[in-house]
Amino acid sequence: MRAVAEQTKELLATGAVRPLRGLVANAGVMVKDTSTASADGYELTFAVNYLAHAQLIEGVLGSFAAPARVVLLGSNTYYANLVRRMMGVQPAHWRDPIELAQPAAADARASFKAMGIAYSNSKLAILYYAHELQRQAPAQVSVSVFEPGFMPGTGLGRQSGPAAQRMGRGLQRLPGIASPAKSGPALAALVLDERWARLRDGAFVVRDKERDVKPIAHDLERERRLWDATSELLRSASITPP
């Protein structure tokens, strides 16, 4: 992500590409074994779903042409409602970000529960980060968060195996179930359409409707701590071991 940011700034500075007016932070994984670490030594779910986006945005934040929009991919899994409890979807169990970034012990048993908690923690981090990013960003850069809806059968669940992937893709045909074909245009609209130009402050959009987040997703102390801890983690990741 550091290399991507540097290359992007170079392309912008030389006029090789159009001015930067939008960024979508879309990458995501669900890692079955939370002892798996990134190349920088961080728990892989947190590294890909959160830290990588923060690294890229930090690198290009001063290169946006006004007005500009940053859209981060969120998820309602950060809290447990009745349906998610029935499905066994794990809500976030927030801890200090430095702890969240640490892989589980190598002998820890990989479990569906641990995978779900790690994913939901990373998505709660996105909401906290979006709120603080808006406070830190240049005035003409607006920040929002997009929830594409329950979307089984995509590459996000690649570790669940081919059979589960096929079943998930079949479920996409049911009413109320999201799919890339349905949610992709809605995501693009947040970056491009005038309808959404007013969004900022980490506004949360579920498919095509703005929604309020739960009180747990607004916490000034946690947001500021996440911002500071993220800077610490990214600095540590930039140090090449001897």
Secondary structure, DSSP 8 states (H G I E B T S, - for coil): -HHHHHHHHHHHHHTSS--EEEEEE------S-TT-B-TTSSBHHHIIIIIHHHHHHHHHGGGEEEEEEEEEE--GGGS--HHHHHHT--------HHHHTS---TTS---HHHHHHHHHHHHHHHHHHHHHHHHHS-TTEEEEEEE----TTSGGGGGG-HHHHHHHHHHTTSTT---HHHHHHHHHHHHH-GGGTT--TTEEEETTEEE---GGG--HHHHHHHHHHHHHHHHHHTS---
